[in-house]
Amino acid sequence: MAKVVVIGGGWAGCAAAISAAKAGTQVVILEKTDLLIGLGNVGGIMRNNGRYTACEESMCLGASELFTITDENAMHKNVNFPGHNHATVYNVLKIEPPVRKLIKDMGVEVKIMSRVVDVDCEGDILKAVILEDGQRIEGDSFVDTTGSSGPMGNCAKYGNGCAMCVLRCPSFGGRVSVTGRCGVNDMIGERSNGDFGAFSGSMKLLKESLSEDIQKDLNENGFAVIPLPKELRNEKKLDIKVCQQYALHEFAENIILLDTGHAKLMTPFFDLEKLRSVPGFETACIVDPYSGGKGNSIRYMAVSPRDNYMRAENMKNLFVGGEKSGFYVGHTEATTTKIQCF
Ligand SMILES: Cc1cc2nc3c(=O)[nH]c(=O)nc-3n(C[C@H](O)[C@H](O)[C@H](O)COP(=O)(O)OP(=O)(O)OC[C@H]3O[C@@H](n4cnc5c(N)ncnc54)[C@H](O)[C@@H]3O)c2cc1C
């Protein structure tokens, strides 16, 4: 039986593993942290605008598993917030265990805390990847879904420092570009001022640390819009976001919150003292990234050139998906890019 090795267990890696398992192959996922779904543990927004169509199309094409799970774990459906309609917001606190169970039930081997640090290539064929502890994992085909964010050296250099995002590089080690190790020249995103990468576009507040009125809005409507005093508006922050679909004036003039289990604040970072000066936020507590008062994860640091079959440039048996395969911004995009490989 052919063996597929998926490196990186984010939404893209999970989707790749499911597609490969359904195609009848032996599949193993290697994930450096102790959680699957990667950045999916901090997002939550699904089905907003064109993503609704993408979800429905994927389900009709037979790739319904992950979308069914995000729908089942929705805290709110049909949420309309500035610039966005009919969004579903899943609970980031509950989403990972059902995905892990689904994947294991499909017979996929999940190796967590397994960080790939090197490769063994023979010309354009990848023979094996090497884990941090020296283990060699061989396969017939490999899929690099290691994302495009971090490692922490990049966040420190091009962002406002390591913000301890969900990838937790200080504990689990940085992302490693498998395609880069194979000699592929990865592309790096560039901001208009010439800096590399882009900031993740949102941070999370502990819902219970906000005023009762705000909590009520979030629980009942799924979102809350709180006008910002003029002196706290910062239009410049819109330009540094990965997610340019949220770079609208409303997101600079207001605090826009979405209920993902936490209160998701739609801005890359927010000085805590200034935030606490806004009525309703006097005791606000940032929970992800923990240093969200100052910075956020830097993304778009390594995107692989590839063909339309998602094969990494100049490689025969190495494929890419999710943020690794293009400057994509979301869960839906990550999930659907990987379905196409198998
Ligand atoms: C704060 C924040 C909020 C967001 N909110 C939303 C939202 O609401 N809606 C939305 O649609 N999108 C949102 N996004 C974007 C979305 O989460 C990502 O675009 C998408 O999840 C990327 O998936 P991926 O699988 O390509 O990469 P990732 O999620 O980055 O997954 C890569 C995985 O590879 C692992 N890995 C890396 N290197 C190695 C290695 N060497 N060995 C083994 N494993 C490795 C990582 O630990 C990680 O689990 C948000 C992102 C952030 C950061």
The ligand as a Gaussian input file, in Angstrom:
#p B3LYP/6-31G(d) Opt

LIG

0 1
 C       -5.090000      34.706000      15.193000
 C       -5.634000      34.089000      13.936000
 C       -6.999000      34.155000      13.664000
 C       -7.501000      33.599000      12.507000
 N       -8.858000      33.642000      12.289000
 C       -9.394000      33.014000      11.209000
 C      -10.823000      32.927000      11.074000
 O      -11.571000      33.340000      11.946000
 N      -11.304000      32.331000       9.949000
 C      -10.497000      31.836000       8.981000
 O      -11.004000      31.309000       7.985000
 N       -9.134000      31.871000       9.111000
 C       -8.575000      32.450000      10.203000
 N       -7.220000      32.476000      10.381000
 C       -6.348000      31.916000       9.329000
 C       -6.384000      30.409000       9.319000
 O       -6.346000      29.942000      10.633000
 C       -5.195000      29.855000       8.512000
 O       -5.131000      30.460000       7.235000
 C       -5.306000      28.354000       8.305000
 O       -5.755000      27.725000       9.476000
 C       -3.938000      27.830000       7.856000
 O       -3.970000      26.435000       7.855000
 P       -2.695000      25.594000       7.400000
 O       -3.054000      24.177000       7.686000
 O       -2.271000      25.960000       6.032000
 O       -1.481000      26.081000       8.340000
 P       -1.281000      26.079000       9.939000
 O       -2.564000      26.203000      10.645000
 O       -0.188000      27.075000      10.191000
 O       -0.753000      24.612000      10.229000
 C        0.573000      24.258000      10.070000
 C        0.865000      23.142000      11.052000
 O        2.147000      22.618000      10.773000
 C        2.829000      22.405000      11.998000
 N        4.263000      22.416000      11.701000
 C        5.023000      23.471000      11.305000
 N        6.307000      23.087000      11.111000
 C        6.353000      21.773000      11.400000
 C        7.398000      20.819000      11.367000
 N        8.636000      21.157000      11.025000
 N        7.103000      19.538000      11.704000
 C        5.833000      19.192000      12.059000
 N        4.801000      20.070000      12.111000
 C        5.064000      21.336000      11.767000
 C        2.356000      23.557000      12.879000
 O        2.536000      23.288000      14.250000
 C        0.883000      23.641000      12.493000
 O        0.053000      22.811000      13.279000
 C       -6.654000      32.981000      11.570000
 C       -5.286000      32.873000      11.838000
 C       -4.777000      33.409000      13.023000
 C       -3.323000      33.261000      13.340000

